Amino acid sequence: MVVHESRETEAVETPDDRIAINAKVLSTESRVSPNSECHGSGK
């Protein structure tokens, strides 16, 4: 891959990337504090 190309890919956020990031954040939060799951669903 060309360095410039990879930079462009990083700059553009695809729906899949957002879902993956959100999943990571949610899994991390639930691990840190189980109560965050109830709090998160309330949002």
Secondary structure as UniProt FT lines:
FT   HELIX           3..11
FT   HELIX           15..32
FT   HELIX           35..42
//
